[in-house]
Amino acid sequence: MAISPELQYATLNEFYLDAKNPRLSRHYVNADSSQEEILEVMNRWDIYELAASYLENGFWTHEALLVLKEELNGHHRLVVVDGNRRLAALIYLHRAMNGEKVSKKWYRLIGDTKIPKKIFNYIPYILIDSRQEVEAFLGFHHNVTGIKHWIPEQKAQYITQLIDECGMRYEEVVRKIGSNASNKVQEYYISCRLLLQMEECLEDFSLEDTKFRFSILYLSLRIPSVQKYLGLDISSDPQVVRTPVPKTHLNALGNFARWLFGTQQQSPLFINSQYLDDFGMILGSPKAVQYLENNEDPNFDHARQLSSAGEAYAAELLREASANIQNTLMSVHHYKDSQAVQFAAERLAINVKELLDQYPNLRSKFLE
C-alpha cells in the first residue's frame, strides 16, 4: 500500500508537524527542532488566510492531510508530510479559542465567532507508508515546477533530499517533479550542496547568514568566472558534485562565502542580484580578485573599477547623464531667471570641463 484509499479522522492533538519539511530553512531541518520551534517558523508563512477560510467554510475532506506514522521521542506519531500549513493554522485557531498565548491578530480573527469543535476533533487524513512513496506527489503538487509556490531555497532542499536520500539522478528527479528543465534541477542541487560544504568546511560560516540570499547564490553559479574561481564543474553527475568545491579551492570558497553572505563583522560585498554581472566581471579580473582577497573589508565599487565592469559602469553613468541633460533641455529655457537652475547648470559646466580634461580630443572637437 503506497497511499491508503481510506479517509481517516483524528483529533488535532494527535498530529505532529514535520521537522523534515523542506519548506523549513535548513537551520531548523538540521536542528531536530521541537514542535514549538517549527510552529513559530510557520507562523511567518501565509497561514492566517487559511485559518480565516476554515472559520468561514470549515475544514473540507478534500483538504485531508497526508500522514506518515513515524517514531518521535520513542512513540509512534502521526506526522503530517503534506498539509503542515493547514495543521499550523488549526493549532493557532485552537489556541486562540482556548485563550492561550498567541498574537493579537488571532484573537481578532476569531472575534465572537463560535467555532465548531468538529474542526479540531474530526480532522480528515490519509495514511501513507513511506516518504519515498509520496515524493512524486509532493514535488508536483507543491511546485518544484510551478503549481504551488515554494521559494528557491525550499525547492533546492527538496531536490537535494531526492538525490541524496533516495539516490536519484537528475533525470529521475525531473520526471518525479514534472519539470521540463533538468539544468534547473542540477543548479538547485549544486547550490544546496555548496551551502552544506560551506557549513562543514568554514569555521566562521553560519547558515543564518544566508537568509534571504539563496537566490543570489543560485544565480551566481551560472556565471563562468564564478565557476572558475571555485573550481566548479557544474556539468558533473550528482556523485561528483556532492562536494562541489575541490580541496584545492577551499580558500576561494571561504572568500566567496564572505563576499556573498558577509559575516557578523562584515556586510556582504553587494546586496542586490542586479550586481551579479559586475561581480562576475570582478572575479574575471586578476587585479580585482587580488584586491578583494587582500582586504578584510573590500569595497565593491573599487573592485568594479579595477575590472572591466568599471569601464561598463562608467559608460552607463555617462549615458544616463546624457539622457537626463537631453530631457532637461526640453524645458530649461522656461527657467532662465532661476538662481537654483543656474547654480545647477554651473555645477554641470564644472563637471563637463573636468570630463573634457580627461579627453583632449573631445575638447578640441567641441570647444576649439
N, C-alpha and C positions, 0 to 999 in steps of 0.2 A: 504494500500500500504506500504510494507516494504522498498523495493528498487525500484525506478522507472525504468521501462524498456526503458524509453525515454532518449536519449542522448541530452543534452542541451549545450549551449555555453554562455560564459560570458567573459568580459574583465578582465585583470589582477587586476585592482584596485577594482573589485567587490568582490574578495576573501579575506578571513581572515585566518591567521594561527590559529591553535587550541591551546589555552592555557592549555587545559586538555590532551594534547598529552602525553601518558605515557612514551615516549622516552625522554621527558624533565626531568631534575633532579627534585626531589620533591621540592627543593627550589624554582624553577620557577613555578611549577604547583600550589603551595600553595600561591604564592605571587601575584596573579592576575596580571600577567606580561603583559606589553604592547607589541604591535606587534613588536616594535623595539628590545625589550629585547629578545623576542623569536627568532627573526631573527638572532640576534647576536649569540645566542647559536647554532642555526642550521648551522651557517657559519663554525662551528668547525666539522661538520659532512661531509660525503663524497658527497657533493652536486656539487662540482666542475666538477666531471666526468659527472654527469647528464647534467650540462649546456653545456659541450663540445659536448655531444651527441645531444642535441637539436640544436646546431649550425650546426651540420653535417646532421642530419636526420629530424629535425623538431619535433613537439610535436604530437605524433600519437594518434588517437582516442582510441586505446586500453589502453592508459595510462590515461584515463579520471579520474578526481578527484572525490572522494566520498564526497558529500557536504551535510551539515545539515543547515537548517535555524534556527539560534539562535539569541537571543536578546543580543546585545552588546552596552553598553552606550545608552540604550533607543531606539535603532534601530535594526530591523531585518537584519541580515547579513548572507552571505554565508560562513559558517565556514567549512573549509576542515578537515574532520576527517580521511581521508586516502589520502595521496599524499602531505603531508606537505613539504617533501624534494623536490619534483618536483616544488611546488609553490615557495619555497625559492630560488631554482636555477633560476627560471624565473624572480623573483624580482631582484636578483643581476645582471642578464644579462641586464634587462631593465634599471637599474640604471647606469650600465657601459655604455650602449649605449647612454644614455642621459647626460653623463659626470658628474653624481652625485658622491658624495664622497664614494668610495669603495676602497678596497685594490688593489694594482697594478696588482695582478695576474688576476683580472677580466678584466682589460684593455688589458693585454697581451693576454688573451684568445680570445677576440673578434677581436683584431688586426684591419685589414682592411675589415673584413667580413661585408657584407651588410646583416643585419638581417631583414628578412621579418616581417612587423608589424603584420601579421596574427598570429604569435606565441603568441603575447601578447593580441590581440584583439578578438581572436576566440579560447578560451580555452575550451575543452570539459569537461563536468562534469555530474555526475549522482546524482540526488537528493534522499535523504533518509528521512524517517520520524523521526527516533529517534536513539540515540546512542545504545540503547539496541538491536535494530533490526539488527545492523551491527556488533555487538561484535563478533559473531562466525566467520564471515568472517575475521575480523581484526586479531583475535587471531591465526587463522590457516594460513592466508596469510603472516603475518609478523613474524611468528615464536615466539610463545612461545615454539614451538616444533621443529623447525629446518629449515623451508623453507627460511625465510629471517632472518638475524642475528640481534637480539636485545641483548644488554649487560644484565647481570643478574639483575641489578637494574631496568631496564626498564621492564623486564619480571615480576619482583615482583610487581611493581606498577600496571601493567595491571591486574594481577591476584587479587590483593587487591581491585581494583575497582570493579571487577566482584563479589567478595564476599561481600564487604561492601555496595556497592551501589545497587547491584542487588539481594542480599540475596542468592547467590548461595552456594551450598555445594561443597566440594572438588570434589566429583564425577561428579557433573554437570559442573564444570569448566573443568575437564579432557575431557568430551565429547565436550564441546564448542570449545576448542582449539585444539582438535585432539591429545592430549598427551596420552601416554600409561603408565605414571608413576605418580600415584596420590601422592606418597610421595614427589616428587619434587614440585608439586603444593603446598602441605602443607608446605614444607620448605621455599619456596619463600614467602608465606603469613606470616608465623610467623616471618621471618627476617624483612619484611617490617613493620609489626605491632610493632616489637621490636624497630625499629628506631623511629617510631612515639611516642612510650612510652618514649623513651629517651628524645625526643624533648619536650614532655609535662611535664615530671617529674624532669628533671635535669636542674638546673639553669645555669650551665656553659657549657651546651652542645649546639653545633650548627651543623646543617646538613652539613654545609660547611666542617666540619672536617671529614666527612665520604666519601668525594670524592675519587673515585678510590679504596675504601677499602670495598665496599659492599660484594664482593665475599669472603673476609676473614671472615666477619660476617656470611654470609650464610653457609660457610663450617664449621665454629666453632660450630654451633648449632647442628651438628651431633655428637659431642663429649660428651659422658655421663657425664664426670666431669664438663663440661660447663653447661649442663642441670641441674645438681645437684646444682651447685653453684648459679645459677639464680633461682632455684625453678621452672624450666620449665617443663610442661607436653606436649610434642610436639605431643602426640597421641590424644589430645583432639579435639573436634569439633571447628569450627571457632568461635562460640559464646563464647566459654570458653577462647580461646587464643587471643581474640581480645585485651585483656590486658595481654600479655604473662607472665610478671613477677608479682607475688603477692606482696602486700604491705609489707609483712614481709621481702622481699628481695630487697627493693629499694636501700639500701646502697650497696648491692652487684652489682646492676645494674649500679650505679654510678661508682664503681670501674672498672667494666667490660668495660664500655664505655671509661674510661680514659686509661685503658691498651690497648684497641684495636685501638682507634682512636687518642689518645693523646688530648692535649688541646693547647691553644695559648701559654702557657708557657712550655709545656712538650711534648716530642715526644712520639709516640706510643711505647709500650713495645717491639714490634718486627715489622718488615716491611713485610717480605715475608711469603706467606702461607705455605712454606715448614717447618716453625717452629710451625705449629698448633699442631702437635702431641706432641711436647715438652711442648707447652702451656697447653695442656690437662693434661699431667703428673704433671705439676706445680700446676694446680688447684685441682688435686687429692691428693696433699701433704699438710696436715695442716701446717707443718713447713714453706713450701714455700709460702703458701697463707698468713700466718701471716706476713712474711717478706714483701710481696707485699702491704698488707693493711696498714702496719705501716710506710711505706716510701713514701714520696711525689714524689720522682723520683727514683723508683727502677730500678735495673739492671737485665736484662733478664738472662744473663749468671749466675749471682749469684743465682737467683731464681731457675734456672735449676740445679745448683749444689746441692741445698737443697732438690731437689726432686729426684725421681727415674730416671728422664730424665738425670740427671747429670751423673749417672753411665753408662747409654747407650751412652751418648755423649763421655765420656772418652774412652769407649771401641772402639767406632767408630774412634776416633782420633788415637788410638794406631794401629788399623787395617790399617788405611791409611798410617801411618808412616812405618809400617812393609812392606806394598806393595811398597812404594817408595824406601826403602832400598833394597828390592829384585831386583827391576829394576836397581838400581844403581850398584849393584854387578855384573851385566852382562857386564859393560863397565869400571868400575872404575880402573881396572888393567892397562888400557892404560894411566893413568894419575898419576903414582906413583911419578913422579918428580914435579908434580904441587903443588905449595905452596897454591894456593887457595883451591884446593880439599883437601889437607892435613889439612888446617885450618878448613874446614867444617867438616872433619872427627873427628877432635879433639873436636869440639863443640858437635858433636853427642855422642862421647865417654863420655863426661862430663854429658850429659843428661841421657845417659843409666845408668851411675853409680848412679846418683841421683834416677833414677827409681828403680834400684835394691835395693837401700837402703830402699825403701818402701815395698819390697817383699823379705825378707831374705831367704825364701825357694828357690826362683829362683837364688839368689846369690850363695847359697850352691850347687845348682844343676849344674850351668854352670861355676862357677869360682873357686870352691874349690875341 
